[in-house]
Amino acid sequence: MSTQHNLLCVDDESGILKSLIRALRNEHFNVLTASNSGEALQLLSENAVQVVLVDQHMPDIDGLNLIKKIKAQYPTIVPVILSGLVDMEYVLAAINCGDVQRFLAKPWHDEELKTVLRQCFIYYDLAQSNVALNDLVSQQKKQLENLTTLLKGQG
Amino acid sequence: MPEQDLIAENKALMNALSRERKARKLAETLLEERAVELFLANRELQETIKTLKTSNLQLLQSEKMASIGQLAAGVAHEVNNPVGFISSNLGTLRDYIEDVRQVIDAQRFSIKTATECRDVEHYAAINAKAIVNLNALLKKIDLDFLMGDMNDLLDESIDGVNRIRKIVADLLDFSRSHSSDYKHADINALLEKTLSMAWNELKYKTEVNRDFGELPAVYCNDGKMAQVFLNLLLNASHAIEERGSITITTRHIGDDISIMIADSGVGIPKNIISNIFDPFFTTKNVSEGTGLGLHIVRSVIEAHQGTISVDSQVGQGASFIILLPVTGLDP
């Protein structure tokens, strides 16, 4: 994939956002940050973002609701939750209703965080190339069908 | 014939007497049996009362634990945020220091060469190469950014540590006030302390408005009062589904002070409003509430010779109004 990889981190806590920028400074993707849902949606409309890392608990919106909102507009985005309090019910809802790929707990381990995010980008790329390949296959199938009819007509 | 009559009468009397004796004996035996039964029943009742007292204490304790448990969830969330970025920052700082160490090593190498090398030409060549290497290194690690960001990183982390320190101090302060002492307390300050405790739970969905009037000191058990305020505030927060407000109003009216805690939540349906102070009455799930919160609230207020009432309509929120006599329990 030649497109630039962008990660969007959403957290109302500026300390968290700054530490994420630092921890991910040497990764192959850009890190964008937003401190509320409005900023997040604004950034998403201006940038091609593949993975979002969303805080579970924010004053203006619940992380899961924000993810649902984002997925409604950008269905291919891969969502990850970063949660200050891991509650079983919430995790289940996130995975089953929010299509959340990964669930990380605060405090996190930088290495684990990096691994998870790298995998999310790989997942995104695979899903995208799968779509592209399927398109190619159906395109070529059509061409083949056209050719077959052409040949039959000549035979 | 009178003699015969007398004999017959005597016989009849004797019979009656013996019947009565028999009856009395029977009655006495019955009475004794009954007394034994009563004694046993009494002993059983005393045992039951003892058990009830113990389980009542246990229930009160579990209610206290339940409200502390709710706080703990908020506190955990609040502490995990700073711990999260502090620990990540420390990891980054170690990488930064590793980069800085490389710069220092390169400079040490230059100094060593300058002091040891006797041949000027040879030295110039080595030095030129060292400077090229050093410049490349500085560019690679972006030392200016690194030194600047190191200061920010430390400032932010120290802020985080101070926040944790404050959370722990608040928590200790709150648990210390749970003594059973009666003292002259400033109710507004006590409300403020309780709010700061419950803040982690409240801040995400509620706006808290304070309308505190000037209050005289009230002789009360401040720990128990704090528990009352905490229960009412947590209930108010639970009643709010998405976002809403909690308004706390205090006033000095004649011989009483009034404390009103009003929320903009879902309100209490008419058919259950008379039950809400009953023990074990709850609208929450078994895991969330013991149904004792408001019962305890009322018991504490009544022990202070005060009253508590509620005013609510579905969809209009609920207001709990406490009246406490200023001099009610003065020693």
Contacts between the chains, C-beta under 8 A, distances in Angstrom:
chain1	res1	chain2	res2	distance
A	13	B	81	5.2
A	13	B	85	7.3
A	15	B	81	7.3
A	15	B	82	6.6
A	15	B	85	4.3
A	15	B	156	5.1
A	15	B	159	6.9
A	15	B	160	5.7
A	16	B	81	6.3
A	16	B	84	6.1
A	16	B	85	5.0
A	18	B	85	7.2
A	18	B	152	7.2
A	18	B	153	7.9
A	18	B	156	6.0
A	19	B	84	7.4
A	19	B	85	3.7
A	19	B	86	7.9
A	19	B	88	4.2
A	19	B	89	5.0
A	19	B	92	7.2
A	19	B	153	8.0
A	19	B	156	7.5
A	20	B	88	7.3
A	22	B	88	7.2
A	22	B	89	6.7
A	22	B	92	4.3
A	22	B	149	7.1
A	22	B	153	6.7
A	23	B	88	5.0
A	23	B	91	6.8
A	23	B	92	5.9
A	25	B	92	7.9
A	57	B	77	6.2
A	57	B	204	6.2
A	58	B	204	7.7
A	59	B	203	6.9
A	59	B	204	5.6
A	84	B	76	7.2
A	84	B	77	3.9
A	84	B	78	7.6
A	84	B	80	4.3
A	84	B	81	5.5
A	84	B	84	7.5
A	85	B	73	5.9
A	85	B	76	5.4
A	85	B	77	4.4
A	85	B	80	6.8
A	105	B	80	7.6
A	106	B	80	4.2
A	106	B	81	6.1
A	106	B	83	7.2
A	106	B	84	3.7
A	107	B	80	6.0
A	107	B	83	4.5
A	107	B	84	4.0
A	107	B	86	7.9
A	107	B	87	4.9
A	107	B	88	7.5
A	108	B	84	6.0
A	108	B	88	7.0
A	110	B	88	5.5
A	110	B	91	4.9
A	110	B	92	7.7
